[in-house]
Amino acid sequence: MAKTLKKLSAYTSARNCTDYMMCEYGIRELKEYMAYKEKKGHKIPSTVYIKFYRLKKKQDKLREK
């Protein structure tokens, strides 16, 4: 992951994920982003948590198919 983390990819939005692995990439990226923010001592925006839980929910739906 980039050191600056200026922008999150499209995979971090649940509506852009069409399969299980896309959701997995997005979840992994969000986890790295949250760890980066915590390391720097910054507050994690609530939108990041919302994206994370929406991705987890969509991933669970895709797993059931």
C-alpha positions, 0 to 999 in steps of 0.5 A: 500500500502506498505510504500516503494513501491519498485516495481509496480505490473503487473496490472500497465501494460495495456497489462497485464489487461484483464478486467475492474477491473484489469485496475481499480486495476492498476490505483489505484496502480499508483495513490497511487504510484504518491501520495507517490512520491509527498509526499516524494518530488521525481519527478514522472517518465514519464513512470508512466504517460504513464502507467496511460494513457494507462490503462485509455484508455484500461479501456475505451475500455473494458467499451464499450464492 
